[in-house]
Amino acid sequence: MTEEKPVPVPVTPPSLDAPWWKSKEVITPSVIGGGASLLTAIGGIPWQNLLLILVAFGGIAGFLCWRKNADRKAVAKQVEGMA
């Protein structure tokens, strides 16, 4: 007569089934550490320089939106001319 003993089966957490870049063990510390570093860096910039940087980013974003709108109108004219 033999006795059957249950063998424990290792269970892997779902995060180990995902690729490393989608793993919660990688994403969470990266986001928290990156956010803390960004806040520290922004906190160390004088407000005048920060304002200048924000105005520059706003200008670039405005230019890109204007350019995209102009391209969209140009394409619409070409399509209208073809029809």
N, C-alpha and C positions, 0 to 999 in steps of 0.2 A: 504494500500500500504506500503510495507516494503522496506527499502533501504539496499542494500548489500554493505558492506564496505570490501575492500581487507584486508586480514590479512597477516601481514609480516611473511614470512617463514624464520627461521634462516638458514643460509648457513654455513656449517662447511668447513673450509679449508681442502684441500686434506691431509695435514700433520696430521690432527687429526684423519683421518680414518686409518692411518698406526699405527702399534704397537709403543710404546714409544721409543724403541731402534732404530727404523727407522725414527723417526720424525726429521725434520730439526731443530726444536727448541731444540733438545737434541744433535744431532750430531755436528752441527756447533760450538756451544760454547765449546763442549768437545774437538774437534779437535784443535780449536784455543788456548784454554787454555792449553791443553796438549803440543802443539807445542811450545808455549811461555815458559812453564816451562822447557821443554827439552832443548831449546836453552839457557835459563838462567843457567841450571845445567851444560851444556857442556861448556859454557863460563867461568864458575868458576873453571874449572879443569886446572891445569898447563899442558902445551903442552906435557911435557915428559910423564905424566901419561896418557893423552889422546892417545898418540902414542902407549904406551904399551897396552892399552885397544883395540885399533884398530888392532894391531898385533895379540893379543890373539883371537879376533873374526875372523880374517882372517885365523889363524891356525885352529880353530875349523871348520870353513866353508870348508877349504881345506880337513881336515880329513874326514868330513861327505861326501863330494863329492867323495873322493877316496874310502871310504867304500861302498858307493852306487854303484860305478862302479864295484868294486870287487864282490859284491853280484849279480849284473846283469850278469857278466861273468860266475859266478858259476851256476846260474839258466840256462843260455843259454847252458852250457855244459851238465847239467842234462837233459834238454829237448832234446838236440842233441843225447844223449845216449839212450833215450827212443825211438827215431824214427827209 
